[in-house]
Structures are given as C-alpha cells and as structure tokens.
C-alpha cells in the first residue's frame, strides 16, 4: 500500500525540520568548542545519518591546489581517513566542485558526463551523492561530500542542507584561522620580547593601579606578586634614581595629558641597590570622551647601550597574558515579520533587563555608529542571498558600555527562500583589547620584528625593522627572492646564501637562539651590522606555519668594539715596549686587567701572574703599604702621584694616574714603574766623586796659593835688580843692551801679573774682572812684542787682518794666544 500525499508532505516537512535542527546544532557546536577536527567528524556523521547515506567526507585542499586530502569522514575503508588524497583537475568531481558555488548533485556516477569519479568513490561502489565547496571559489578550503551505493535522486532541500553544513564548517574554519593568527601574534610578541629583554606594564589611570611582569618587578626591586596583583604608581617612583624622578614624572604626565605617547630614559635601583638604565615606552588609551583610561608600556634595560653609547640590551622576561572565552548568546530573525528573538544569555550579555526583544531596526541601532553599516549590510545580504556571515562590531549595552561582539549568522533556506536567519553573538571585548595591545607593543618594541609564512613571504615587519633595513626588502614572497637583497657574514664578508639566512633556517624548523651577526646594505645605501635571532611557530600538528626573526642594529656597538679593541691593542703594544719597567691598568679593587713592559716577568711578576690578580695577591705587605694609597688616590680621587718602593730586591719609581672616559668619568687607574736600582747606584757613586773632587779642589787651591805666594819674592828680586841695573848703568849700555834690558823688565812685570792672576784664580770665590771691549789688534801686537825673541830665533812670521773688538777680561786675554805656543 502506497503512502498518501498527505503522509509524503508530512515526511518532507519532518525531514527539512530535522535538517535545519542539525545545521543549528552544528552551528552552536562550532561556537562552543575549539576542536575543529571533532566538529568536522561530527558534521560528517550528521550529514550521512540525516541523508541516510553510507559515506560522508571532508576534503581539505592541499598547498599547491593539485590535490585534496581526506581529513575526516565516515564509512570509508580503514586507514583512508587522514591519508587518502584525491586529484583536483577539471576532470575530477572534487575539482569540478571547487569551481562551483552551487551544490553538485550526482544521480549516477557511472553515467556521469561532467567528470569522472575518483578511485576513492569507485572502490566503494558509490553511485549517487552530493558535494559542495567549503569556503568560496576565490578562497576555497575544501569539499564536503556525501555518497551512497544506491541510485538516488537527491532533492534541492538535501543539497541546501549539505551546503548549509559546509557554510557552518567554513565559518568555523575561518574562526579557527583567526584564533590561530591571534595565537601566533602572541607567540611572536613573546619571542620578540624575550629576544629584546623587555618588561611590560599597564597603568589603570583612573584606579591608579600599575600591574607589571616579573622582570619589571625585579628591575624595580618590587615584590613580583605585588607587581602582578597591582600597586599604586607611586610605589614604582621610589626605585627611580633621585636625579631622574622629576623628569620621569613630567614625561609620564605629558604622555597622559598631552601627547598620548611615552618615551623616557631613566635609572632605577633594584632590591640589591644595583643601578641600571631603562627606557620606557608606551601609549595612552582614551575613552570616547577623551579621558585617559590606561597606559600600556614596556621598559627595556639599556644599561649596556648607555655604557657604550649605542647598545641595545637584553635582560627582560616574557610577557604573561591570558585569553578569556566570552559568553555566547543566540538570536534569530524572521525575514517576513522582521521580529527578533534572543536567548536568555544574549539578554544578559547586552545588559537588557526587559523580557521583550526590540524590533530589528532598534536592535541594529544599538551598534556603534561606525560599525552599524557592517552589521546591517551583513544581515541584509544574508536575508537576500542566503549567504552566511561572520563579522565583528561594537555595540552599546544597556548601561552605556561599549563592547565588541563577534556575530555569526546562518540563513535557513526553503525553496530557494530564506525563511529564517539564526546565529550567535560572542563577547570578544577582551580579545580585541588584547589585539590592540599586541599591535601597540609590536610597534613600540625597540627591536625589529619580521614575520614570514611557511613559504618565506613576509607577512609583517614593524617600524623598527623598516628603519633598520628600509626599502622594499619586506615585500618578498619566497625564500628564493631573499637573494635580491645580499647579506654578508660580518666577520668574514662572505655572501650568505638565501637558504642559510636566519629566516630561512627558522622556517625549516631551526630555533636560532645564538645571535648571528650579518652585514647588510640598507635602502639608504649605508652598510649596517645587524644581530638576528629567530624562532619557528608551529600549529597543533607541529608543522611550521610562521617564522619570527628579531633584528637589532649593532653597527655603532661593533664600531665601538672595534675601536676599543684597536685601543686595547695599541695600549698593550705600547705597554709591552715600555722601557726598563712595567705598565699596569687596574680597577677599583686594585685588580690588574693589563700588565706588560720590558721587565715584566723578570724581575717583576709575569703577565700571567699579574693580570686578573689583585695587588695584595702578588706583592708583599710592605710593598702594598707603599703603593695602595698612591693607586687609590688615582682611581678614587683622580690624583696623579709617584713614590718609591723595593720589589724583589730592586728599587722602583712608581707613578699612578686616573684613566677617564669621554664624559670625564674615571673607569680605571694606570700605573708605571721603572727599575731605578742602577740609577740610584750611579747617584750614590756621583755623590762620592763630588765629595772627592771637592777635597781635591781644596788641596789644589792650597797648592796654587802657596806656589804663587812663594814665587812673588824671587820675582821681586829679579825685577828690582833689573831696574837697579837700568838706573846705574844706562849710560854705559848701547841701544841693543837697553832694548834687551827693557825686554827683561817687561817680562818680569808680566810674570808678576801672571802670578797675581794665579793667586786670584786659586781663590774659590773669584769671579774675574767685569767683561769689557778688548781690541784684538792691540792684543796681538802686545803678544808679538813679548814673543819677538822666540819669533826671531824660529824665523816665524805672524800675519793678521783687521781684527774686531770682543767682550772679555783685558787682564787675562793675552794668556789665550800665548797658550797656543
């Protein structure tokens, strides 16, 4: 007995209702669970059972687009789900489906003319079935299909049911992608902050509560639990160096009340009293009335950068953030009456106390004026075309609070007409706030951050990365394109192949935690030295889906290191050749960092003994007593001084002087020591010789005085008798005899003058006569007259030209030419 028309109608209605219930149940499940594979499995089971088919499949399009992968399904032979693949060429059912927006219905696969059935279906004796695209033709994700071994004519309602399930899966997959992107952004931020040593903090301005991570708490000397729970801003001012407190307060106030951006450098003391330099950056958030609400920021330890003028630092801990799943409320719109129906959860979510839902236009008016067109257009498009939607928008709750909602809607279509639009609203306010914080922190990080997909295409690079490299370097789409931007190893200058670059290695799964140093040519033509580190990001299956690399410009630091190394080499070279002594450089603990010189090791302690050792470790106590005051005066007070001491049986002259940096700060002491043992011996010997010479001079003076005195009497007798002879017998002498007598008298007179001169010279306190002009022509004539007998006897002749007048002692001048006889 055949069924009545009435029974057939009731059966069709029951079937469509069941199909709509399955779609609604899957839609609700998609909102409530995070396990996408479980959702796909449940969807395959539901489709097969609802349509009374033996098979259902979910095919995922593989990279490259040439094949689809049997990710989930029911009814298939063991081992096929999770392993089997199907080609997507135009001759295949999967390929045909991926190019069609409408469901593909197959009444008899054996007589099908549009395409051929794949081995997967033929091996399972499939005859009839339905397949629909998951996603859009422009961005297909895969195929949902259901099949039976019986010849069957599926209805349009059946095809719509399968398409609606595919739409639910597409929306769930899109949601999973967005959540994965958020997860990857979190990992990227964690990796970047770890590489850059950053501490994160948030100031609730209205409540005056600062929350901070463990690193910031440690840097400020604040208890980490207190910092995590929240403390007043004033507690974080106390560790700031007293010289920086006022300036830091002004900058923070200015960031809140004027600029909205914070960037300030200052010093802080930790719990141990150690001082470090930090840089704080942040951005202020304002409410709709323009009032400051919150300041999100990060601090970076820049102690090394301050010390070397340009270094960037690492010593900060990972950012701790958590995600909260918001409440979900259901809703439905009747296209004919425009009536809106809310679930109890949605009333609570929107803070509505009334038990009656508002009309559709009033419900839409609750959305933020900037986002209202997005929601309105999505609803109208779904009601007109039957396409599902998934949008995010702000809404004002009943108490005036602005919240972010994720809205998903799935139309129910009967006879090609939308008879209902059902969906869910999820509160994603916290997620949006975290996304904004992540974006803010991503941009204010003091290191460059670059993110690439699995193929090497650059997805994102922050402003710091662009400032370091610039140009279109971050527009590449594959690892192969990296060769357009040559990179060299900084130490050797050799070109780095693209596959050996940090980002390429990270995409291969390598964790590059040891910094690599490269030289690049930036867009502005400058050569820069960069330090890179990187980490891969993996999905739930362990596959690398992203690569994150941090870039730090260390050009100036490398130059400073090079100059320092050159300076140290020069200092050491000079020190090693320091003559007859040793040179040392020491710190505030009087520990030597350099010891060199010609006498290092013999007799002074060797370089190995001295370098790294303190003064007290290598010298006896009596030597330390001599040197320590001198050395400390140099490094602590900036004084220059010297002293003498005895080391290893040798006498040393030791000097100490401060070493100062470009700011005039004393950073070390410099000592010089020379062996003066032989010098002291020479000084002692010289003193002894001087004493002997003085004694000899005294005896010589006594002898000269006695000799000159004793010669006076015989000479006076000779002179007297010569004058007596001249006076008595002058008339009896001829001219020649008188001349001879005159010569004798003159000679005696000159002899007396010489004796008088010798007597004067013998006196130590004599200084001679004052200098006056002496006529050299007259002087030579007088000397010739005195020497005329010698000249006559020798037959010598003296010839001169006109001679000048010179300054001299006229009484002693004649002795000079006479001494040349």
TIDO-460954 format. One line per 3 residues: number of its first residue (from 1); for each residue x, y, z of C-alpha. Coordinates in nm, 3 decimals, padded with zeros to 5 digits. Layout:
% residues N
NUM) X/Y/Z  ...
% end
This chain:
% residues 821
1) 00.000/00.000/00.000  00.147/00.331/-00.109  00.165/00.630/00.120
4) -00.083/00.911/00.085  00.016/01.256/-00.048  -00.051/01.395/00.298
7) 00.193/01.148/00.451  00.458/01.238/00.193  00.421/01.608/00.273
10) 00.449/01.543/00.645  00.757/01.331/00.586  00.920/01.603/00.374
13) 00.844/01.868/00.638  00.982/01.643/00.911  01.298/01.584/00.705
16) 01.354/01.957/00.643  01.297/02.036/01.009  01.546/01.771/01.107
19) 01.796/01.908/00.857  01.752/02.259/00.998  01.796/02.127/01.351
22) 02.120/01.954/01.251  02.252/02.275/01.095  02.159/02.473/01.406
25) 02.316/02.213/01.636  02.639/02.214/01.436  02.638/02.594/01.433
28) 02.604/02.604/01.811  02.875/02.339/01.848  03.106/02.546/01.625
31) 03.071/02.837/01.866  03.124/02.634/02.181  03.420/02.404/02.104
34) 03.772/02.467/01.981  03.840/02.117/01.840  03.795/02.169/01.465
37) 03.864/01.803/01.379  03.591/01.688/01.620  03.349/01.934/01.463
40) 03.434/01.803/01.114  03.389/01.444/01.226  03.055/01.521/01.389
43) 02.944/01.710/01.078  03.033/01.412/00.853  02.841/01.175/01.079
46) 02.542/01.410/01.096  02.524/01.456/00.718  02.549/01.082/00.649
49) 02.287/00.993/00.909  02.050/01.276/00.820  02.052/01.189/00.448
52) 02.066/00.813/00.521  02.390/00.770/00.320  02.670/00.525/00.382
55) 02.951/00.778/00.327  03.042/01.136/00.409  03.374/01.307/00.355
58) 03.552/01.634/00.428  03.834/01.702/00.182  04.096/01.968/00.261
61) 04.268/02.143/-00.031  04.644/02.088/-00.005  04.905/02.359/-00.075
64) 04.956/02.394/-00.448  04.590/02.312/-00.517  04.656/01.988/-00.711
67) 04.507/01.751/-00.453  04.257/01.733/-00.170  04.319/01.537/00.149
70) 04.057/01.314/00.319  04.077/01.487/00.658  03.756/01.349/00.813
73) 03.478/01.111/00.706  03.259/00.811/00.786  03.201/00.479/00.611
76) 03.538/00.461/00.433  03.776/00.165/00.449  04.012/00.161/00.746
79) 04.327/00.371/00.707  04.191/00.604/00.438  04.076/00.890/00.663
82) 04.380/01.101/00.738  04.583/00.950/00.449  04.395/00.932/00.118
85) 04.425/01.208/-00.143  04.212/01.292/-00.447  04.322/01.494/-00.754
88) 04.153/01.829/-00.826  04.191/01.850/-01.203  03.887/01.963/-01.402
91) 03.807/01.603/-01.494  03.757/01.510/-01.127  03.447/01.557/-00.914
94) 03.648/01.741/-00.646  03.799/01.980/-00.899  03.458/02.041/-01.055
97) 03.303/02.113/-00.714  03.578/02.363/-00.620  03.476/02.572/-00.922
100) 03.103/02.577/-00.846  02.914/02.793/-00.598  02.615/02.558/-00.616
103) 02.598/02.201/-00.481  02.697/01.927/-00.728  02.435/01.650/-00.734
106) 02.526/01.316/-00.894  02.238/01.078/-00.966  02.454/00.805/-01.120
109) 02.831/00.831/-01.109  02.867/00.554/-01.369  02.682/00.756/-01.633
112) 02.808/01.097/-01.522  02.934/01.305/-01.820  03.061/01.620/-01.644
115) 03.353/01.449/-01.472  03.485/01.111/-01.376  03.459/00.963/-01.031
118) 03.785/00.924/-00.839  03.923/00.587/-00.733  03.807/00.660/-00.378
121) 03.441/00.656/-00.487  03.467/00.376/-00.744  03.638/00.144/-00.496
124) 03.344/00.195/-00.257  03.080/00.133/-00.531  02.939/00.483/-00.497
127) 02.655/00.567/-00.733  02.480/00.883/-00.609  02.587/01.176/-00.396
130) 02.615/01.548/-00.325  02.933/01.758/-00.297  02.966/02.130/-00.213
133) 03.258/02.368/-00.177  03.373/02.470/00.172  03.459/02.837/00.151
136) 03.440/03.047/-00.162  03.562/02.996/-00.516  03.813/03.276/-00.458
139) 03.939/03.124/-00.132  03.835/02.756/-00.125  03.920/02.548/00.180
142) 03.794/02.210/00.055  03.490/01.997/-00.025  03.206/01.845/00.181
145) 03.051/01.540/00.019  02.807/01.260/00.100  02.754/00.943/-00.110
148) 02.551/00.622/-00.130  02.583/00.294/-00.316  02.216/00.316/-00.420
151) 02.083/00.508/-00.715  01.905/00.801/-00.562  01.764/01.133/-00.666
154) 01.853/01.392/-00.403  01.621/01.689/-00.359  01.711/02.056/-00.367
157) 01.644/02.065/00.007  01.901/01.790/00.055  02.156/01.989/-00.144
160) 02.074/02.307/00.054  02.119/02.111/00.377  02.467/01.994/00.273
163) 02.557/02.347/00.162  02.443/02.493/00.496  02.660/02.242/00.682
166) 02.951/02.340/00.457  02.883/02.704/00.543  02.895/02.621/00.913
169) 03.227/02.444/00.861  03.361/02.736/00.656  03.269/02.979/00.933
172) 03.428/02.754/01.197  03.744/02.716/00.988  03.764/03.092/00.941
175) 03.724/03.142/01.315  03.997/02.886/01.382  04.227/03.068/01.141
178) 04.170/03.398/01.319  04.227/03.240/01.657  04.544/03.077/01.524
181) 04.657/03.416/01.395  04.597/03.566/01.740  04.788/03.276/01.896
184) 05.073/03.330/01.652  05.075/03.702/01.730  05.102/03.616/02.098
187) 05.395/03.383/02.028  05.553/03.648/01.807  05.526/03.901/02.087
190) 05.663/03.653/02.341  05.958/03.572/02.115  06.025/03.936/02.038
193) 06.008/04.047/02.399  06.227/03.756/02.507  06.487/03.843/02.242
196) 06.479/04.212/02.331  06.469/04.166/02.713  06.156/04.371/02.775
199) 05.939/04.422/03.082  05.573/04.501/03.029  05.341/04.710/03.245
202) 04.994/04.858/03.238  04.873/05.161/03.435  04.498/05.184/03.507
205) 04.498/05.564/03.528  04.155/05.608/03.681  04.220/05.348/03.954
208) 04.592/05.439/03.981  04.693/05.072/03.973  05.005/04.950/03.792
211) 05.045/04.584/03.703  05.381/04.460/03.583  05.556/04.141/03.487
214) 05.826/03.964/03.684  06.114/04.128/03.502  05.994/04.481/03.572
217) 05.930/04.388/03.935  06.283/04.254/03.968  06.430/04.563/03.800
220) 06.244/04.795/04.037  06.308/04.587/04.346  05.932/04.531/04.387
223) 05.782/04.202/04.502  05.675/04.011/04.187  05.341/03.900/04.335
226) 05.264/04.258/04.437  05.352/04.381/04.087  05.135/04.115/03.922
229) 04.839/04.192/04.151  04.876/04.568/04.108  05.024/04.854/04.308
232) 04.994/05.237/04.307  05.210/05.424/04.059  05.387/05.596/04.349
235) 05.540/05.260/04.450  05.716/05.248/04.113  05.857/05.600/04.151
238) 06.053/05.511/04.466  06.319/05.293/04.292  06.383/05.563/04.026
241) 06.715/05.742/04.070  06.670/06.068/04.258  06.825/06.268/03.971
244) 06.573/06.126/03.723  06.250/06.124/03.925  06.126/06.475/03.841
247) 06.198/06.439/03.470  06.032/06.098/03.455  05.719/06.228/03.630
250) 05.695/06.516/03.381  05.726/06.285/03.081  05.463/06.047/03.220
253) 05.223/06.334/03.290  05.281/06.475/02.943  05.213/06.133/02.784
256) 04.881/06.110/02.967  04.759/06.470/02.934  04.910/06.588/02.604
259) 05.090/06.360/02.357  04.945/06.017/02.432  05.290/05.863/02.382
262) 05.561/05.793/02.638  05.931/05.762/02.570  06.172/05.831/02.854
265) 06.506/05.701/02.979  06.598/05.690/03.347  06.785/05.495/03.614
268) 06.634/05.257/03.870  06.767/05.068/04.171  06.678/04.704/04.229
271) 06.644/04.532/04.564  07.021/04.482/04.587  07.084/04.852/04.527
274) 07.233/04.800/04.181  07.158/05.083/03.937  07.056/05.019/03.578
277) 06.935/05.235/03.291  06.594/05.161/03.140  06.392/05.304/02.855
280) 06.014/05.318/02.897  05.779/05.340/02.601  05.404/05.334/02.598
283) 05.079/05.464/02.454  04.780/05.611/02.634  04.427/05.486/02.567
286) 04.135/05.729/02.593  03.762/05.672/02.626  03.504/05.817/02.392
289) 03.500/06.139/02.596  03.874/06.183/02.551  03.955/06.098/02.912
292) 04.276/05.893/02.969  04.190/05.539/03.077  04.501/05.325/03.052
295) 04.868/05.348/02.963  05.028/05.034/02.818  05.402/05.030/02.811
298) 05.727/04.842/02.809  06.061/04.903/02.970  06.390/04.795/02.819
301) 06.721/04.757/03.003  06.952/04.995/02.820  07.241/04.986/03.070
304) 07.486/04.846/02.813  07.363/05.087/02.549  07.419/05.377/02.786
307) 07.761/05.249/02.878  07.876/05.205/02.518  07.666/05.494/02.386
310) 07.461/05.285/02.148  07.395/04.929/02.261  07.071/04.766/02.284
313) 07.003/04.533/02.578  06.875/04.208/02.670  06.767/04.110/03.028
316) 06.390/04.115/03.036  06.132/03.832/03.085  05.840/03.710/02.882
319) 05.507/03.888/02.874  05.231/03.699/03.059  04.887/03.732/02.906
322) 04.579/03.515/02.910  04.273/03.486/02.687  03.919/03.457/02.819
325) 03.638/03.297/02.626  03.336/03.529/02.630  02.972/03.429/02.684
328) 02.771/03.336/02.376  02.407/03.435/02.313  02.177/03.304/02.040
331) 01.946/03.504/01.817  01.702/03.460/01.527  01.541/03.696/01.277
334) 01.213/03.627/01.098  01.255/03.772/00.745  00.878/03.812/00.695
337) 00.790/03.990/01.020  01.132/04.136/01.099  01.084/04.005/01.451
340) 01.393/03.939/01.658  01.430/03.656/01.910  01.705/03.644/02.175
343) 01.821/03.372/02.405  01.848/03.438/02.778  02.226/03.456/02.750
346) 02.203/03.735/02.495  01.977/03.940/02.722  02.239/03.903/02.996
349) 02.528/03.973/02.757  02.373/04.302/02.640  02.264/04.404/02.988
352) 01.896/04.421/02.884  01.654/04.369/03.172  01.337/04.364/02.962
355) 01.188/04.027/02.870  01.083/04.153/02.527  01.324/04.175/02.235
358) 01.342/04.506/02.044  01.242/04.530/01.678  01.513/04.465/01.420
361) 01.576/04.833/01.345  01.614/04.913/01.715  01.843/04.615/01.765
364) 02.063/04.734/01.478  02.068/05.088/01.619  02.236/04.956/01.932
367) 02.558/04.900/01.735  02.830/05.164/01.729  02.765/05.422/01.458
370) 03.091/05.333/01.283  03.014/04.959/01.281  02.638/04.971/01.230
373) 02.665/04.960/00.846  02.879/04.645/00.872  02.614/04.459/01.070
376) 02.322/04.597/00.870  02.481/04.504/00.537  02.571/04.155/00.663
379) 02.213/04.087/00.782  02.053/04.225/00.466  02.291/04.031/00.242
382) 02.221/03.708/00.431  01.845/03.763/00.407  01.869/03.842/00.033
385) 02.126/03.589/-00.088  02.120/03.321/00.177  02.494/03.351/00.241
388) 02.617/03.312/00.599  02.822/03.588/00.760  03.081/03.631/01.032
391) 03.155/03.991/01.135  03.290/04.181/01.433  03.136/04.504/01.559
394) 03.097/04.727/01.865  02.768/04.757/02.048  02.644/04.979/02.330
397) 02.497/04.781/02.618  02.200/04.898/02.820  02.429/05.066/03.075
400) 02.615/05.258/02.801  02.925/05.038/02.798  03.083/04.969/02.458
403) 03.157/04.601/02.395  03.294/04.411/02.096  03.080/04.129/01.954
406) 03.150/03.858/01.705  02.831/03.796/01.507  02.773/03.481/01.306
409) 02.461/03.420/01.104  02.343/03.118/00.902  02.029/03.156/00.685
412) 01.777/02.877/00.662  01.664/02.838/00.304  01.349/02.661/00.188
415) 01.253/02.654/-00.178  01.530/02.900/-00.253  01.386/03.139/00.001
418) 01.536/03.246/00.331  01.281/03.153/00.593  01.494/03.227/00.897
421) 01.829/03.379/00.992  01.984/03.228/01.301  02.312/03.296/01.465
424) 02.516/03.372/01.774  02.676/03.675/01.937  03.002/03.629/02.126
427) 03.161/03.890/02.352  03.517/03.937/02.222  03.592/04.265/02.401
430) 03.889/04.127/02.590  04.027/03.966/02.276  04.002/04.295/02.084
433) 04.168/04.482/02.368  04.449/04.228/02.365  04.481/04.257/01.989
436) 04.513/04.634/02.024  04.771/04.593/02.299  04.963/04.343/02.088
439) 04.962/04.577/01.790  05.073/04.868/02.010  05.353/04.671/02.174
442) 05.456/04.522/01.840  05.516/04.873/01.709  05.687/05.017/02.018
445) 05.932/04.727/02.056  06.290/04.863/02.038  06.397/04.578/01.811
448) 06.294/04.497/01.457  06.046/04.209/01.426  05.979/04.029/01.098
451) 05.715/03.758/01.046  05.703/03.530/00.741  05.477/03.244/00.633
454) 05.595/02.891/00.560  05.696/02.984/00.204  05.907/03.278/00.317
457) 05.660/03.552/00.224  05.697/03.847/00.460  05.365/03.898/00.637
460) 05.458/04.170/00.881  05.751/04.392/00.980  05.734/04.659/01.248
463) 05.858/05.017/01.216  06.191/04.938/01.379  06.261/04.669/01.120
466) 06.179/04.914/00.838  06.404/05.175/00.999  06.695/04.928/01.010
469) 06.666/04.795/00.652  06.408/05.006/00.466  06.310/04.994/00.102
472) 06.105/04.706/-00.038  06.306/04.430/00.129  05.998/04.317/00.321
475) 05.789/04.274/00.004  05.944/03.938/-00.089  05.718/03.638/-00.143
478) 05.957/03.344/-00.106  06.293/03.239/00.034  06.431/03.232/-00.320
481) 06.365/03.607/-00.351  06.590/03.678/-00.050  06.890/03.670/-00.285
484) 06.775/04.008/-00.424  06.899/04.161/-00.101  07.256/04.035/-00.045
487) 07.368/03.970/00.310  07.727/03.905/00.423  07.869/03.744/00.730
490) 08.004/04.034/00.936  08.322/03.854/01.039  08.430/03.713/00.700
493) 08.246/03.932/00.446  08.128/03.620/00.258  07.782/03.632/00.099
496) 07.516/03.433/00.284  07.307/03.206/00.057  06.929/03.261/00.096
499) 06.879/02.917/00.247  07.133/02.995/00.520  06.974/03.323/00.624
502) 06.817/03.325/00.969  06.457/03.348/00.849  06.500/03.060/00.603
505) 06.652/02.838/00.871  06.373/02.926/01.112  06.115/02.827/00.850
508) 06.300/02.494/00.823  06.225/02.442/01.192  06.554/02.556/01.344
511) 06.549/02.760/01.665  06.817/03.026/01.618  06.881/03.130/01.977
514) 07.252/03.201/01.936  07.273/03.552/01.784  07.402/03.570/01.427
517) 07.587/03.880/01.305  07.539/03.997/00.945  07.631/04.300/00.736
520) 07.356/04.444/00.516  07.319/04.733/00.274  07.018/04.936/00.385
523) 06.787/05.117/00.146  06.967/05.445/00.217  07.294/05.291/00.094
526) 07.452/05.263/00.437  07.624/04.943/00.546  07.484/04.821/00.877
529) 07.575/04.542/01.117  07.269/04.357/01.248  07.221/04.085/01.506
532) 06.945/03.832/01.434  06.765/03.566/01.630  06.458/03.367/01.538
535) 06.206/03.102/01.630  05.959/02.892/01.429  05.587/02.892/01.511
538) 05.414/02.556/01.481  05.050/02.456/01.460  04.884/02.186/01.668
541) 05.039/01.918/01.444  05.389/02.053/01.488  05.410/02.195/01.134
544) 05.595/02.523/01.093  05.343/02.784/00.981  05.531/03.103/01.064
547) 05.881/03.224/01.126  05.967/03.515/01.356  06.304/03.692/01.344
550) 06.427/03.986/01.550  06.672/04.241/01.407  06.896/04.461/01.621
553) 07.114/04.733/01.467  07.453/04.694/01.638  07.654/04.894/01.384
556) 07.762/05.157/01.634  07.832/04.897/01.901  08.052/04.694/01.663
559) 08.240/05.010/01.569  08.285/05.091/01.936  08.408/04.737/01.999
562) 08.646/04.765/01.705  08.780/05.097/01.832  08.807/04.953/02.181
565) 08.995/04.650/02.052  09.224/04.877/01.849  09.276/05.099/02.151
568) 09.349/04.798/02.371  09.590/04.662/02.110  09.767/04.998/02.093
571) 09.780/05.029/02.470  09.914/04.675/02.504  10.173/04.731/02.231
574) 10.292/05.050/02.398  10.287/04.881/02.736  10.484/04.578/02.614
577) 10.760/04.810/02.490  10.767/05.032/02.797  11.145/05.068/02.861
580) 11.314/04.948/03.177  10.988/04.888/03.362  10.626/04.774/03.361
583) 10.283/04.929/03.292  09.959/04.824/03.461  09.587/04.902/03.433
586) 09.376/04.829/03.742  09.017/04.864/03.864  08.864/04.992/04.187
589) 08.951/04.661/04.358  09.316/04.717/04.257  09.285/04.417/04.027
592) 09.508/04.428/03.719  09.346/04.396/03.377  09.673/04.467/03.195
595) 10.037/04.414/03.292  10.322/04.450/03.040  10.660/04.604/02.982
598) 11.025/04.517/02.915  11.078/04.397/03.271  10.751/04.201/03.305
601) 10.831/03.854/03.438  11.195/03.942/03.516  11.232/04.082/03.771
604) 10.865/04.197/03.801  10.578/03.942/03.827  10.478/03.789/03.491
607) 10.172/03.889/03.287  10.001/03.561/03.379  10.065/03.623/03.748
610) 09.952/03.986/03.744  09.652/04.005/03.508  09.333/03.911/03.690
613) 09.505/03.933/04.029  09.475/04.200/04.297  09.774/04.394/04.423
616) 09.768/04.213/04.758  09.781/03.876/04.581  10.117/03.939/04.411
619) 10.310/04.187/04.630  10.435/04.167/04.992  10.257/04.369/05.261
622) 10.531/04.630/05.283  10.503/04.696/04.908  10.123/04.719/04.930
625) 10.161/04.974/05.210  10.379/05.185/04.978  10.157/05.154/04.666
628) 09.792/05.125/04.779  09.750/05.491/04.892  09.903/05.607/04.563
631) 09.682/05.379/04.349  09.358/05.460/04.536  09.423/05.833/04.517
634) 09.439/05.798/04.137  09.127/05.585/04.076  08.909/05.732/04.355
637) 09.018/06.098/04.370  09.171/06.149/04.023  09.512/06.246/04.169
640) 09.845/06.193/03.992  10.143/06.099/04.206  10.454/05.885/04.247
643) 10.654/05.701/04.512  10.948/05.467/04.551  10.945/05.110/04.679
646) 11.153/04.791/04.680  11.029/04.480/04.498  11.225/04.154/04.451
649) 11.539/04.324/04.575  11.521/04.607/04.321  11.437/04.974/04.371
652) 11.141/05.110/04.169  10.999/05.453/04.093  10.618/05.413/04.063
655) 10.366/05.662/03.916  09.982/05.636/03.919  09.728/05.836/03.717
658) 09.349/05.805/03.653  09.201/05.686/03.321  08.886/05.877/03.218
661) 08.619/05.820/02.951  08.474/06.082/02.716  08.243/06.209/02.992
664) 08.533/06.257/03.233  08.430/05.959/03.444  08.718/05.761/03.596
667) 08.688/05.397/03.488  09.038/05.263/03.572  09.381/05.350/03.706
670) 09.709/05.347/03.512  10.044/05.273/03.678  10.403/05.300/03.555
673) 10.701/05.151/03.734  11.068/05.182/03.633  11.366/04.998/03.779
676) 11.591/05.272/03.922  11.832/05.043/04.101  12.124/05.126/03.871
679) 12.028/05.493/03.867  12.046/05.504/04.248  12.386/05.335/04.237
682) 12.506/05.594/03.987  12.371/05.875/04.203  12.550/05.736/04.507
685) 12.876/05.700/04.311  12.840/06.052/04.172  12.791/06.188/04.523
688) 13.108/06.012/04.632  13.302/06.152/04.333  13.176/06.504/04.401
691) 13.297/06.479/04.759  13.639/06.358/04.641  13.658/06.636/04.379
694) 13.571/06.899/04.634  13.851/06.767/04.859  14.094/06.765/04.565
697) 13.995/07.118/04.470  14.063/07.234/04.822  14.414/07.084/04.815
700) 14.476/07.229/04.467  14.363/07.569/04.586  14.603/07.550/04.879
703) 14.887/07.444/04.649  14.819/07.723/04.400  14.806/07.981/04.672
706) 15.131/07.861/04.826  15.308/07.836/04.491  15.205/08.183/04.378
709) 15.298/08.331/04.713  15.642/08.167/04.714  15.721/08.291/04.359
712) 15.649/08.652/04.446  15.973/08.711/04.640  16.227/08.581/04.375
715) 16.039/08.770/04.106  16.052/09.095/04.307  16.427/09.045/04.344
718) 16.477/08.993/03.969  16.264/09.300/03.891  16.448/09.513/04.148
721) 16.793/09.423/04.019  16.689/09.480/03.661  16.566/09.829/03.747
724) 16.879/09.894/03.955  17.096/09.783/03.660  16.898/10.010/03.433
727) 16.928/10.313/03.661  17.303/10.276/03.735  17.441/10.161/03.403
730) 17.204/10.301/03.149  17.474/10.541/03.025  17.718/10.254/02.970
733) 17.474/10.040/02.771  17.437/10.061/02.400  17.098/10.064/02.235
736) 17.078/09.691/02.188  17.164/09.627/02.555  16.899/09.878/02.667
739) 16.647/09.703/02.447  16.735/09.366/02.599  16.714/09.513/02.947
742) 16.367/09.657/02.868  16.252/09.316/02.746  16.369/09.156/03.070
745) 16.191/09.419/03.284  15.869/09.380/03.086  15.890/09.001/03.113
748) 15.938/09.024/03.488  15.638/09.257/03.516  15.425/09.016/03.313
751) 15.543/08.724/03.521  15.431/08.914/03.834  15.091/08.974/03.677
754) 15.058/08.602/03.593  15.145/08.507/03.950  14.888/08.758/04.076
757) 14.633/08.603/03.836  14.716/08.251/03.959  14.671/08.372/04.316
760) 14.331/08.518/04.230  14.223/08.201/04.045  14.317/07.986/04.339
763) 14.059/08.167/04.542  13.728/07.982/04.504  13.519/08.297/04.531
766) 13.700/08.486/04.248  13.477/08.580/03.953  13.739/08.765/03.738
769) 13.715/09.124/03.614  13.392/09.251/03.452  13.374/09.192/03.078
772) 13.458/09.493/02.858  13.555/09.554/02.491  13.904/09.419/02.406
775) 14.097/09.543/02.098  14.226/09.222/01.936  14.471/09.413/01.707
778) 14.633/09.567/02.020  14.627/09.231/02.193  14.811/09.059/01.904
781) 15.074/09.343/01.889  15.148/09.306/02.259  15.183/08.930/02.230
784) 15.420/08.968/01.928  15.629/09.209/02.130  15.656/08.960/02.417
787) 15.746/08.679/02.179  15.984/08.867/01.949  16.292/08.670/02.064
790) 16.120/08.336/02.002  15.998/08.466/01.668  16.347/08.582/01.575
793) 16.506/08.253/01.676  16.248/08.046/01.490  16.222/08.276/01.188
796) 15.841/08.268/01.219  15.620/08.545/01.088  15.270/08.637/01.212
799) 15.026/08.797/00.971  14.674/08.916/01.059  14.395/09.112/00.902
802) 14.190/09.376/01.078  14.051/09.215/01.391  13.728/09.314/01.576
805) 13.668/09.420/01.932  13.526/09.146/02.162  13.389/09.132/02.515
808) 13.647/08.989/02.763  13.876/09.032/03.064  14.159/09.251/02.934
811) 14.394/09.136/03.208  14.360/08.766/03.112  14.312/08.799/02.738
814) 14.687/08.786/02.649  14.709/08.440/02.804  14.485/08.293/02.535
817) 14.720/08.331/02.232  15.023/08.255/02.447  14.870/07.923/02.544
820) 14.871/07.829/02.177  15.256/07.832/02.151
% end
